[in-house]
Amino acid sequence: MGYKAAEAILEEHWDRTLPVDPFLIAEKLKIDVRETDSLGDASGEVVARRDGPVIRVNSQESNLRQRFTVAHEIGHVVLGHLNRGETRRKRDTSAEFSLKNFDPDEAEANQFAAELLMPRVAVNALVKRTDHGLARLARAFEVSEVAMQYRLKNLGWVS
């Protein structure tokens, strides 16, 4: 599952400081990350190349969105989604926002990204140790409040 793969990446490449830097992790994994304004309505994509994977992230989106997109695309690489004959994966085009378009690889890459950016161990420690509200937690992890809310729910901290 996506969270186990993210835990392994964190174990090897995370220095235990917050926020987790997905750009640095991509660099350590030898994944090239490039900002571009030529993705149309997509947040990002990962492209398999002979010399290694390349993540292209939409420079028109917020830093928080770019961070999640890079983490998500790292997930596709680590989880082997590009090894199934695909050379390119796009993320969050407007056509994808429909239950008819559910893609298990996308769900798994989102799970990976959530664990990478909001490691279970760090979230649990902060919630137990301090009286952080949702906004403060989101700032600590440099994610959106919506992403933090989902993470807290998935970890059983809120219903």
N, CA, C and O of each residue as an XYZ file, in Angstrom:
636
protein
N       0.830     -1.188      0.000
C       0.000      0.000      0.000
C       0.877      1.255      0.000
O       2.064      1.209      0.321
N       0.261      2.358     -0.365
C       0.982      3.609     -0.511
C       1.662      4.094      0.750
O       2.773      4.622      0.690
N       1.003      3.921      1.908
C       1.593      4.459      3.129
C       2.841      3.682      3.541
O       3.775      4.274      4.082
N       2.880      2.381      3.301
C       4.070      1.577      3.644
C       5.274      2.012      2.809
O       6.385      2.135      3.326
N       5.046      2.241      1.522
C       6.133      2.697      0.644
C       6.639      4.060      1.095
O       7.845      4.308      1.099
N       5.716      4.951      1.479
C       6.120      6.281      1.952
C       6.906      6.173      3.250
O       7.888      6.892      3.435
N       6.490      5.287      4.154
C       7.227      5.091      5.401
C       8.660      4.661      5.116
O       9.590      5.122      5.777
N       8.843      3.782      4.136
C      10.189      3.320      3.781
C      11.037      4.470      3.227
O      12.216      4.589      3.561
N      10.441      5.308      2.388
C      11.158      6.462      1.832
C      11.524      7.440      2.953
O      12.637      7.965      2.986
N      10.593      7.678      3.859
C      10.867      8.574      4.985
C      11.998      8.026      5.853
O      12.885      8.767      6.275
N      11.955      6.737      6.109
C      12.998      6.111      6.938
C      14.384      6.348      6.347
O      15.344      6.595      7.078
N      14.482      6.272      5.043
C      15.779      6.409      4.384
C      16.185      7.858      4.111
O      17.371      8.183      4.156
N      15.206      8.740      3.828
C      15.565     10.071      3.309
C      15.074     11.264      4.124
O      15.348     12.402      3.743
N      14.364     11.051      5.226
C      13.818     12.167      5.991
C      14.694     12.442      7.204
O      15.060     11.518      7.931
N      15.029     13.700      7.424
C      15.886     14.076      8.557
C      15.092     14.363      9.832
O      15.656     14.851     10.811
N      13.823     14.075      9.832
C      12.915     14.215     10.979
C      12.577     15.668     11.312
O      12.091     15.949     12.408
N      12.826     16.591     10.389
C      12.399     17.973     10.603
C      11.127     18.212      9.796
O      10.862     17.541      8.799
N      10.360     19.177     10.255
C       9.132     19.549      9.544
C       9.303     20.943      8.978
O       9.979     21.786      9.567
N       8.695     21.177      7.847
C       7.928     20.230      7.041
C       8.846     19.315      6.226
O       9.998     19.646      5.947
N       8.304     18.163      5.858
C       9.009     17.257      4.959
C       9.137     17.971      3.615
O       8.186     18.597      3.148
N      10.305     17.876      3.000
C      10.552     18.557      1.723
C      10.482     17.553      0.568
O      11.443     16.818      0.339
N       9.362     17.507     -0.164
C       9.240     16.531     -1.255
C      10.204     16.798     -2.407
O      10.586     15.873     -3.125
N      10.601     18.060     -2.587
C      11.557     18.390     -3.639
C      12.926     17.782     -3.318
O      13.596     17.252     -4.205
N      13.335     17.858     -2.059
C      14.599     17.271     -1.633
C      14.547     15.752     -1.712
O      15.518     15.116     -2.123
N      13.436     15.176     -1.328
C      13.295     13.715     -1.420
C      13.360     13.275     -2.876
O      13.991     12.266     -3.188
N      12.720     14.016     -3.765
C      12.798     13.689     -5.204
C      14.250     13.722     -5.658
O      14.701     12.833     -6.381
N      14.982     14.748     -5.235
C      16.394     14.865     -5.610
C      17.189     13.655     -5.104
O      18.011     13.099     -5.833
N      16.942     13.257     -3.863
C      17.650     12.101     -3.297
C      17.308     10.816     -4.043
O      18.127      9.900     -4.117
N      16.096     10.749     -4.598
C      15.661      9.578     -5.358
C      16.056      9.662     -6.835
O      15.705      8.796     -7.637
N      16.791     10.724     -7.174
C      17.236     10.938     -8.569
C      16.056     11.136     -9.523
O      16.057     10.656    -10.656
N      15.046     11.863     -9.023
C      13.886     12.247     -9.833
C      14.001     13.739    -10.090
O      14.054     14.533     -9.151
N      14.040     14.116    -11.343
C      14.149     15.516    -11.732
C      12.777     16.183    -11.585
O      11.779     15.640    -12.060
N      12.712     17.340    -10.940
C      11.460     18.096    -10.787
C      11.611     19.415    -11.518
O      12.576     20.150    -11.309
N      10.648     19.705    -12.373
C      10.672     20.957    -13.148
C       9.323     21.656    -13.032
O       8.270     21.028    -13.148
N       9.371     22.957    -12.802
C       8.142     23.758    -12.816
C       7.871     24.175    -14.253
O       8.792     24.473    -15.014
N       6.591     24.192    -14.611
C       6.204     24.581    -15.956
C       4.827     25.231    -15.922
O       4.028     24.987    -15.017
N       4.571     26.052    -16.913
C       3.224     26.632    -17.032
C       2.512     26.052    -18.252
O       1.533     26.626    -18.728
N       2.998     24.918    -18.759
C       2.423     24.334    -19.982
C       1.670     23.029    -19.728
O       1.638     22.156    -20.595
N       1.065     22.888    -18.548
C       0.315     21.668    -18.245
C      -1.188     21.831    -18.414
O      -1.947     20.907    -18.118
N      -1.621     22.975    -18.878
C      -3.066     23.199    -19.007
C      -3.709     23.199    -17.640
O      -3.275     23.922    -16.743
N      -4.759     22.378    -17.474
C      -5.450     22.351    -16.188
C      -4.953     21.237    -15.273
O      -5.573     20.979    -14.241
N      -3.856     20.572    -15.618
C      -3.297     19.520    -14.772
C      -2.381     20.132    -13.705
O      -1.712     21.137    -13.945
N      -2.366     19.508    -12.533
C      -1.485     19.957    -11.454
C      -0.056     19.505    -11.684
O       0.890     20.179    -11.277
N       0.097     18.372    -12.333
C       1.437     17.861    -12.575
C       1.390     16.577    -13.365
O       0.324     16.053    -13.688
N       2.580     16.082    -13.666
C       2.697     14.800    -14.345
C       4.080     14.240    -14.077
O       5.011     14.968    -13.732
N       4.193     12.943    -14.242
C       5.492     12.304    -14.189
C       5.692     11.602    -15.521
O       4.788     10.947    -16.040
N       6.885     11.750    -16.060
C       7.217     11.184    -17.362
C       8.418     10.268    -17.182
O       9.426     10.661    -16.595
N       8.306      9.048    -17.691
C       9.436      8.111    -17.655
C      10.348      8.421    -18.832
O       9.915      8.464    -19.984
N      11.613      8.635    -18.516
C      12.622      8.883    -19.553
C      13.762      7.901    -19.355
O      13.925      7.336    -18.274
N      14.545      7.701    -20.397
C      15.676      6.781    -20.312
C      16.645      7.150    -19.187
O      17.188      6.275    -18.511
N      16.854      8.449    -18.996
C      17.801      8.903    -17.977
C      17.161      9.098    -16.604
O      17.802      9.624    -15.694
N      15.919      8.685    -16.446
C      15.226      8.755    -15.156
C      13.922      9.512    -15.247
O      13.688     10.239    -16.213
N      13.067      9.347    -14.244
C      11.771     10.018    -14.260
C      11.890     11.527    -14.095
O      12.799     12.032    -13.437
N      10.940     12.234    -14.713
C      10.863     13.692    -14.602
C       9.456     14.051    -14.140
O       8.462     13.640    -14.740
N       9.395     14.824    -13.064
C       8.119     15.358    -12.586
C       8.015     16.786    -13.083
O       8.913     17.602    -12.876
N       6.901     17.072    -13.744
C       6.608     18.448    -14.143
C       5.433     18.908    -13.286
O       4.394     18.250    -13.226
N       5.617     20.053    -12.623
C       4.598     20.570    -11.719
C       4.146     21.939    -12.212
O       4.952     22.743    -12.683
N       2.848     22.190    -12.096
C       2.244     23.410    -12.596
C       2.692     24.616    -11.751
O       2.335     24.732    -10.579
N       3.467     25.493    -12.361
C       4.002     26.660    -11.661
C       2.924     27.691    -11.326
O       3.168     28.608    -10.541
N       1.741     27.549    -11.912
C       0.653     28.493    -11.658
C      -0.110     28.180    -10.365
O      -0.952     28.964     -9.928
N       0.191     27.035     -9.763
C      -0.533     26.643     -8.554
C       0.248     27.040     -7.301
O       1.441     27.338     -7.366
N      -0.436     27.038     -6.177
C       0.172     27.464     -4.910
C       1.295     26.516     -4.499
O       1.371     25.377     -4.960
N       2.156     27.010     -3.629
C       3.248     26.196     -3.096
C       2.710     24.939     -2.414
O       3.273     23.856     -2.573
N       1.624     25.080     -1.659
C       1.057     23.922     -0.965
C       0.610     22.857     -1.968
O       0.851     21.666     -1.772
N      -0.038     23.298     -3.035
C      -0.500     22.368     -4.064
C       0.682     21.725     -4.792
O       0.662     20.528     -5.081
N       1.697     22.513     -5.082
C       2.881     21.967     -5.747
C       3.561     20.907     -4.879
O       4.001     19.875     -5.387
N       3.648     21.158     -3.581
C       4.265     20.190     -2.678
C       3.507     18.867     -2.702
O       4.116     17.799     -2.769
N       2.167     18.939     -2.647
C       1.376     17.710     -2.666
C       1.513     17.010     -4.021
O       1.611     15.784     -4.081
N       1.519     17.776     -5.089
C       1.656     17.200     -6.427
C       2.985     16.473     -6.580
O       3.023     15.357     -7.097
N       4.074     17.091     -6.136
C       5.387     16.440     -6.232
C       5.388     15.148     -5.413
O       5.877     14.121     -5.883
N       4.848     15.191     -4.202
C       4.781     13.982     -3.369
C       3.948     12.894     -4.054
O       4.312     11.718     -4.030
N       2.836     13.294     -4.661
C       1.953     12.363     -5.372
C       2.694     11.720     -6.544
O       2.617     10.507     -6.739
N       3.396     12.515     -7.305
C       4.120     11.985     -8.474
C       5.290     11.098     -8.051
O       5.579     10.106     -8.720
N       5.968     11.437     -6.951
C       6.989     10.545     -6.407
C       6.341      9.196     -6.108
O       6.924      8.140     -6.358
N       5.136      9.252     -5.575
C       4.397      8.019     -5.286
C       4.242      7.143     -6.514
O       4.460      5.934     -6.443
N       3.869      7.735     -7.639
C       3.732      6.942     -8.867
C       5.042      6.232     -9.207
O       5.034      5.070     -9.615
N       6.157      6.925     -9.039
C       7.457      6.331     -9.363
C       7.767      5.194     -8.392
O       8.064      4.076     -8.812
N       7.697      5.486     -7.092
C       8.063      4.514     -6.060
C       7.149      3.292     -6.084
O       7.599      2.169     -5.855
N       5.877      3.513     -6.358
C       4.899      2.419     -6.354
C       4.904      1.606     -7.644
O       4.159      0.634     -7.766
N       5.733      1.994     -8.600
C       5.868      1.219     -9.824
C       4.775      1.431    -10.848
O       4.619      0.624    -11.764
N       4.018      2.501    -10.708
C       2.926      2.740    -11.651
C       3.415      3.009    -13.066
O       2.681      2.788    -14.029
N       4.644      3.483    -13.198
C       5.178      3.733    -14.540
C       5.768      2.472    -15.156
O       6.142      2.476    -16.329
N       5.856      1.411    -14.394
C       6.426      0.165    -14.899
C       5.388     -0.709    -15.588
O       5.683     -1.842    -15.967
N       4.208     -0.205    -15.748
C       3.123     -0.979    -16.356
C       2.910     -0.607    -17.812
O       1.815     -0.766    -18.351
N       3.965     -0.110    -18.444
C       3.868      0.245    -19.849
C       3.518      1.695    -20.095
O       3.601      2.165    -21.229
N       3.130      2.411    -19.058
C       2.829      3.831    -19.217
C       4.118      4.628    -19.146
O       5.030      4.282    -18.395
N       4.191      5.667    -19.906
C       5.355      6.542    -19.826
C       4.999      7.883    -19.218
O       5.883      8.708    -18.987
N       3.713      8.121    -18.952
C       3.291      9.428    -18.447
C       2.038      9.261    -17.593
O       1.133      8.501    -17.939
N       2.000      9.988    -16.463
C       0.815     10.031    -15.602
C       0.515     11.489    -15.333
O       1.400     12.227    -14.900
N      -0.715     11.925    -15.578
C      -1.124     13.309    -15.263
C      -1.965     13.293    -14.001
O      -2.647     12.311    -13.707
N      -1.912     14.395    -13.252
C      -2.626     14.480    -11.985
C      -3.634     15.605    -11.995
O      -3.333     16.745    -12.349
N      -4.840     15.251    -11.596
C      -5.891     16.220    -11.317
C      -6.241     17.144    -12.477
O      -6.247     18.366    -12.327
N      -6.525     16.567    -13.610
C      -7.120     17.377    -14.658
C      -8.599     17.508    -14.321
O      -9.125     16.703    -13.553
N      -9.268     18.485    -14.868
C     -10.669     18.714    -14.523
C     -11.544     17.510    -14.871
O     -12.576     17.306    -14.233
N     -11.162     16.714    -15.858
C     -11.946     15.535    -16.246
C     -11.912     14.443    -15.184
O     -12.777     13.566    -15.185
N     -10.933     14.473    -14.276
C     -10.795     13.415    -13.282
C     -11.708     13.582    -12.078
O     -11.857     12.639    -11.301
N     -12.318     14.730    -11.893
C     -13.124     14.959    -10.712
C     -14.526     14.386    -10.875
O     -15.518     15.114    -10.932
N     -14.575     13.063    -10.948
C     -15.839     12.355    -11.102
C     -15.663     10.953    -10.548
O     -14.602     10.349    -10.708
N     -16.689     10.435     -9.899
C     -16.612      9.073     -9.383
C     -16.476      8.054    -10.511
O     -15.971      6.954    -10.287
N     -16.919      8.402    -11.713
C     -16.791      7.495    -12.855
C     -15.333      7.294    -13.234
O     -14.991      6.303    -13.877
N     -14.484      8.211    -12.847
C     -13.074      8.167    -13.234
C     -12.170      7.672    -12.113
O     -10.980      7.984    -12.122
N     -12.692      6.904    -11.135
C     -11.860      6.426    -10.034
C     -10.727      5.568    -10.579
O     -10.951      4.646    -11.364
N      -9.525      5.880    -10.157
C      -8.338      5.156    -10.589
C      -7.596      4.711     -9.330
O      -7.138      5.559     -8.565
N      -7.466      3.405     -9.095
C      -6.802      2.939     -7.878
C      -5.349      3.406     -7.762
O      -4.860      3.618     -6.652
N      -4.655      3.570     -8.887
C      -3.281      4.083     -8.835
C      -3.255      5.511     -8.306
O      -2.368      5.868     -7.530
N      -4.220      6.331     -8.718
C      -4.285      7.712     -8.237
C      -4.592      7.748     -6.741
O      -4.009      8.543     -6.004
N      -5.504      6.890     -6.296
C      -5.827      6.830     -4.868
C      -4.603      6.397     -4.058
O      -4.339      6.943     -2.987
N      -3.861      5.418     -4.572
C      -2.673      4.937     -3.884
C      -1.583      6.017     -3.852
O      -0.891      6.167     -2.845
N      -1.430      6.763     -4.943
C      -0.447      7.845     -4.977
C      -0.846      8.968     -4.021
O       0.023      9.597     -3.417
N      -2.135      9.227     -3.875
C      -2.593     10.227     -2.897
C      -2.291      9.765     -1.470
O      -1.864     10.560     -0.633
N      -2.515      8.482     -1.199
C      -2.211      7.927      0.123
C      -0.712      8.055      0.408
O      -0.313      8.421      1.514
N       0.106      7.754     -0.590
C       1.560      7.895     -0.466
C       1.915      9.347     -0.127
O       2.686      9.602      0.797
N       1.350     10.288     -0.877
C       1.653     11.710     -0.681
C       1.261     12.172      0.721
O       2.000     12.925      1.357
N       0.106     11.726      1.202
C      -0.336     12.114      2.547
C       0.643     11.614      3.598
O       0.999     12.357      4.513
N       1.080     10.371      3.480
C       2.037      9.826      4.451
C       3.393     10.507      4.334
O       4.055     10.744      5.344
N       3.810     10.821      3.121
C       5.112     11.462      2.928
C       5.129     12.861      3.536
O       6.075     13.220      4.238
N       4.098     13.646      3.275
C       4.066     15.036      3.749
C       3.614     15.172      5.195
O       4.004     16.112      5.887
N       2.793     14.236      5.649
C       2.255     14.280      7.015
C       2.504     12.927      7.673
O       1.563     12.175      7.925
N       3.770     12.616      7.954
C       4.095     11.293      8.492
C       3.284     10.971      9.741
O       3.155     11.792     10.649
N       2.754      9.790      9.763
C       1.920      9.315     10.871
C       2.596      9.596     12.221
O       1.960     10.112     13.139
N       3.869      9.258     12.336
C       4.578      9.420     13.597
C       4.628     10.898     14.013
O       4.472     11.203     15.195
N       4.837     11.798     13.086
C       4.918     13.227     13.397
C       3.542     13.803     13.729
O       3.406     14.587     14.668
N       2.534     13.418     12.969
C       1.173     13.908     13.244
C       0.743     13.448     14.634
O       0.266     14.246     15.441
N       0.915     12.153     14.906
C       0.503     11.626     16.210
C       1.247     12.320     17.347
O       0.646     12.641     18.372
N       2.539     12.552     17.180
C       3.318     13.204     18.231
C       2.841     14.629     18.484
O       2.695     15.043     19.634
N       2.596     15.381     17.408
C       2.149     16.762     17.593
C       0.762     16.836     18.209
O       0.509     17.674     19.075
N      -0.131     15.971     17.771
C      -1.493     16.007     18.301
C      -1.493     15.616     19.776
O      -2.207     16.220     20.576
N      -0.702     14.615     20.142
C      -0.656     14.162     21.540
C       0.046     15.175     22.447
O      -0.370     15.387     23.586
N       1.098     15.793     21.943
C       1.965     16.616     22.768
C       1.474     18.050     22.932
O       1.742     18.681     23.954
N       0.776     18.557     21.963
C       0.408     19.969     22.000
C      -1.065     20.159     21.688
O      -1.765     19.225     21.297
N      -1.507     21.369     21.867
C      -2.894     21.713     21.562
C      -2.930     22.451     20.227
O      -3.347     23.608     20.159
N      -2.496     21.782     19.178
C      -2.499     22.377     17.843
C      -3.904     22.319     17.261
O      -4.549     21.271     17.298
N      -4.370     23.411     16.737
C      -5.600     23.410     15.983
C      -5.306     23.005     14.543
O      -4.148     22.846     14.157
N      -6.338     22.843     13.774
C      -6.194     22.416     12.381
C      -5.281     23.353     11.599
O      -4.392     22.889     10.885
N      -5.482     24.650     11.722
C      -4.683     25.615     10.957
C      -3.209     25.536     11.340
O      -2.343     25.591     10.467
N      -2.916     25.410     12.623
C      -1.512     25.323     13.068
C      -0.866     24.034     12.593
O       0.301     24.036     12.203
N      -1.600     22.943     12.619
C      -1.056     21.675     12.123
C      -0.772     21.770     10.621
O       0.284     21.344     10.153
N      -1.716     22.326      9.883
C      -1.527     22.479      8.433
C      -0.286     23.322      8.142
O       0.490     22.996      7.244
N      -0.101     24.392      8.892
C       1.100     25.226      8.701
C       2.378     24.455      9.050
O       3.381     24.570      8.346
N       2.346     23.683     10.116
C       3.533     22.927     10.537
C       3.980     21.942      9.462
O       5.177     21.726      9.268
N       3.022     21.351      8.771
C       3.342     20.363      7.740
C       3.372     20.973      6.332
O       3.699     20.287      5.363
N       3.035     22.247      6.223
C       2.933     22.957      4.939
C       2.038     22.215      3.950
O       2.432     21.885      2.832
N       0.824     21.972      4.415
C      -0.220     21.374      3.586
C      -1.480     22.215      3.750
O      -1.561     23.060      4.641
N      -2.443     21.981      2.899
C      -3.711     22.703      3.023
C      -4.472     22.195      4.248
O      -4.244     21.084      4.725
N      -5.370     23.028      4.738
C      -6.207     22.597      5.862
C      -7.085     21.421      5.465
O      -7.371     20.555      6.292
N      -7.511     21.381      4.221
C      -8.323     20.251      3.743
C      -7.511     18.956      3.802
O      -8.006     17.935      4.278
N      -6.265     18.995      3.319
C      -5.406     17.809      3.369
C      -5.163     17.377      4.814
O      -5.186     16.185      5.118
N      -4.931     18.343      5.703
C      -4.693     18.023      7.112
C      -5.931     17.417      7.747
O      -5.832     16.478      8.537
N      -7.091     17.949      7.407
C      -8.352     17.421      7.943
C      -8.534     15.955      7.531
O      -8.891     15.121      8.363
N      -8.291     15.639      6.260
C      -8.384     14.250      5.798
C      -7.385     13.361      6.537
O      -7.709     12.237      6.920
N      -6.173     13.871      6.734
C      -5.142     13.087      7.402
C      -5.544     12.798      8.844
O      -5.414     11.667      9.314
N      -6.028     13.810      9.540
C      -6.466     13.612     10.923
C      -7.612     12.610     10.993
O      -7.668     11.784     11.904
N      -8.523     12.685     10.030
C      -9.641     11.741      9.992
C      -9.123     10.329      9.723
O      -9.534      9.386     10.398
N      -8.230     10.170      8.751
C      -7.705      8.853      8.408
C      -6.885      8.236      9.540
O      -6.789      7.013      9.646
N      -6.295      9.083     10.383
C      -5.521      8.583     11.525
C      -6.387      8.416     12.780
O      -5.892      7.999     13.827
N      -7.675      8.742     12.669
C      -8.597      8.522     13.780
C      -8.636      9.620     14.831
O      -9.160      9.411     15.925
N      -8.085     10.792     14.511
C      -8.097     11.897     15.470
C      -9.389     12.697     15.443
O      -9.763     13.297     16.451
N     -10.067     12.715     14.324
C     -11.360     13.398     14.217
C     -12.320     12.477     13.468
O     -11.910     11.568     12.746
N     -13.587     12.740     13.663
C     -14.572     11.892     12.963
C     -15.190     12.622     11.789
O     -16.035     12.064     11.090
